[in-house]
């Protein structure tokens, strides 16, 4: 788990998700969650980074 990815996942969830998985369905899901509320986007992005998901 990269510290930079984790920090970006907390402060800029879509950027953190993009750096972890690229342009995949997880990235699109993260954008939708962030638009619905920042907190769900942060949770999803941190989950992607913590579980080391790959696109």
N, CA and C atoms as a LAMMPS dump frame, in Angstrom:
ITEM: TIMESTEP
0
ITEM: NUMBER OF ATOMS
165
ITEM: BOX BOUNDS ff ff ff
-5.0000000000000000e+02 5.0000000000000000e+02
-5.0000000000000000e+02 5.0000000000000000e+02
-5.0000000000000000e+02 5.0000000000000000e+02
ITEM: ATOMS id mol type element x y z
1 1 1 N 0.854 -1.161 0
2 1 2 C 0 0 0
3 1 3 C 0.904 1.229 0
4 2 1 N 0.696 2.073 -0.954
5 2 2 C 1.474 3.291 -1.077
6 2 3 C 0.891 4.379 -0.175
7 3 1 N 1.757 5.044 0.559
8 3 2 C 1.315 6.129 1.433
9 3 3 C 0.72 7.266 0.605
10 4 1 N 1.336 7.574 -0.535
11 4 2 C 0.824 8.634 -1.405
12 4 3 C -0.587 8.303 -1.893
13 5 1 N -0.814 7.072 -2.314
14 5 2 C -2.159 6.667 -2.759
15 5 3 C -3.168 6.769 -1.627
16 6 1 N -2.754 6.409 -0.422
17 6 2 C -3.661 6.49 0.72
18 6 3 C -4.018 7.941 1.027
19 7 1 N -3.047 8.827 0.995
20 7 2 C -3.299 10.246 1.253
21 7 3 C -4.217 10.823 0.177
22 8 1 N -3.954 10.492 -1.077
23 8 2 C -4.817 10.972 -2.158
24 8 3 C -6.221 10.385 -2.048
25 9 1 N -6.329 9.143 -1.603
26 9 2 C -7.645 8.523 -1.439
27 9 3 C -8.467 9.246 -0.384
28 10 1 N -7.796 9.813 0.616
29 10 2 C -8.504 10.52 1.674
30 10 3 C -8.901 11.921 1.231
31 11 1 N -7.982 12.647 0.591
32 11 2 C -8.252 14.041 0.261
33 11 3 C -8.862 14.245 -1.13
34 12 1 N -8.524 13.389 -2.085
35 12 2 C -9.071 13.455 -3.447
36 12 3 C -9.432 12.031 -3.882
37 13 1 N -10.574 11.528 -3.428
38 13 2 C -10.909 10.12 -3.657
39 13 3 C -10.844 9.645 -5.113
40 14 1 N -11.366 10.391 -6.095
41 14 2 C -11.27 9.877 -7.464
42 14 3 C -9.829 9.75 -7.975
43 15 1 N -8.966 10.672 -7.576
44 15 2 C -7.567 10.595 -8.002
45 15 3 C -6.894 9.376 -7.371
46 16 1 N -7.141 9.148 -6.087
47 16 2 C -6.587 7.97 -5.422
48 16 3 C -7.074 6.674 -6.049
49 17 1 N -8.358 6.636 -6.397
50 17 2 C -8.911 5.443 -7.037
51 17 3 C -8.32 5.255 -8.43
52 18 1 N -8.179 6.344 -9.178
53 18 2 C -7.624 6.253 -10.528
54 18 3 C -6.185 5.739 -10.505
55 19 1 N -5.385 6.237 -9.584
56 19 2 C -3.998 5.788 -9.504
57 19 3 C -3.894 4.32 -9.107
58 20 1 N -4.89 3.833 -8.384
59 20 2 C -4.862 2.437 -7.95
60 20 3 C -5.384 1.489 -9.029
61 21 1 N -6.503 1.839 -9.682
62 21 2 C -7.146 0.884 -10.594
63 21 3 C -7.206 1.337 -12.04
64 22 1 N -6.893 2.595 -12.322
65 22 2 C -6.984 3.09 -13.696
66 22 3 C -8.425 3.361 -14.087
67 23 1 N -8.685 3.392 -15.389
68 23 2 C -10.034 3.673 -15.896
69 23 3 C -10.858 2.384 -15.953
70 24 1 N -11.331 1.976 -14.801
71 24 2 C -12.131 0.756 -14.707
72 24 3 C -13.469 1.086 -14.056
73 25 1 N -14.269 0.061 -13.85
74 25 2 C -15.576 0.266 -13.227
75 25 3 C -15.433 0.797 -11.8
76 26 1 N -14.356 0.435 -11.105
77 26 2 C -14.154 0.942 -9.751
78 26 3 C -13.94 2.451 -9.74
79 27 1 N -13.276 2.952 -10.754
80 27 2 C -13.064 4.396 -10.864
81 27 3 C -14.393 5.115 -11.078
82 28 1 N -15.231 4.579 -11.954
83 28 2 C -16.54 5.174 -12.225
84 28 3 C -17.415 5.109 -10.978
85 29 1 N -17.388 3.984 -10.279
86 29 2 C -18.153 3.854 -9.04
87 29 3 C -17.69 4.891 -8.025
88 30 1 N -16.385 5.116 -7.941
89 30 2 C -15.865 6.083 -6.994
90 30 3 C -16.305 7.501 -7.336
91 31 1 N -16.342 7.839 -8.607
92 31 2 C -16.81 9.174 -8.999
93 31 3 C -18.277 9.346 -8.606
94 32 1 N -19.09 8.325 -8.849
95 32 2 C -20.507 8.402 -8.487
96 32 3 C -20.674 8.538 -6.977
97 33 1 N -19.929 7.747 -6.216
98 33 2 C -20.023 7.835 -4.756
99 33 3 C -19.56 9.193 -4.243
100 34 1 N -18.515 9.741 -4.851
101 34 2 C -18.021 11.044 -4.426
102 34 3 C -19.031 12.135 -4.751
103 35 1 N -19.731 12.009 -5.861
104 35 2 C -20.768 12.991 -6.197
105 35 3 C -21.956 12.898 -5.239
106 36 1 N -22.267 11.703 -4.773
107 36 2 C -23.373 11.525 -3.836
108 36 3 C -23.021 12.014 -2.431
109 37 1 N -21.759 12.025 -2.139
110 37 2 C -21.268 12.467 -0.828
111 37 3 C -19.801 12.148 -0.742
112 38 1 N -19.033 13.053 -0.207
113 38 2 C -17.583 12.854 -0.189
114 38 3 C -17.204 11.657 0.675
115 39 1 N -17.882 11.467 1.797
116 39 2 C -17.524 10.383 2.71
117 39 3 C -17.62 8.987 2.069
118 40 1 N -18.684 8.658 1.33
119 40 2 C -18.714 7.344 0.664
120 40 3 C -17.581 7.181 -0.36
121 41 1 N -17.229 8.27 -1.049
122 41 2 C -16.12 8.211 -2
123 41 3 C -14.799 7.944 -1.314
124 42 1 N -14.616 8.561 -0.145
125 42 2 C -13.379 8.343 0.616
126 42 3 C -13.295 6.892 1.081
127 43 1 N -14.392 6.375 1.607
128 43 2 C -14.401 4.98 2.08
129 43 3 C -14.059 4.026 0.938
130 44 1 N -14.669 4.236 -0.214
131 44 2 C -14.423 3.353 -1.356
132 44 3 C -12.974 3.452 -1.825
133 45 1 N -12.441 4.664 -1.924
134 45 2 C -11.069 4.842 -2.389
135 45 3 C -10.065 4.234 -1.409
136 46 1 N -10.289 4.436 -0.124
137 46 2 C -9.389 3.847 0.879
138 46 3 C -9.48 2.323 0.827
139 47 1 N -10.683 1.798 0.617
140 47 2 C -10.84 0.348 0.494
141 47 3 C -10.05 -0.184 -0.708
142 48 1 N -10.124 0.529 -1.83
143 48 2 C -9.376 0.105 -3.022
144 48 3 C -7.878 0.074 -2.749
145 49 1 N -7.374 1.102 -2.085
146 49 2 C -5.945 1.166 -1.803
147 49 3 C -5.551 0.114 -0.764
148 50 1 N -6.345 -0.02 0.296
149 50 2 C -6.008 -0.939 1.379
150 50 3 C -6.037 -2.403 0.936
151 51 1 N -6.976 -2.744 0.067
152 51 2 C -7.053 -4.139 -0.398
153 51 3 C -6.172 -4.382 -1.612
154 52 1 N -5.488 -3.325 -2.05
155 52 2 C -4.561 -3.424 -3.172
156 52 3 C -5.242 -3.933 -4.444
157 53 1 N -6.444 -3.422 -4.688
158 53 2 C -7.201 -3.785 -5.891
159 53 3 C -6.455 -3.327 -7.132
160 54 1 N -6.5 -4.123 -8.14
161 54 2 C -5.95 -3.765 -9.447
162 54 3 C -7.08 -3.801 -10.459
163 55 1 N -7.003 -2.915 -11.441
164 55 2 C -8.045 -2.8 -12.443
165 55 3 C -8.347 -4.085 -13.101
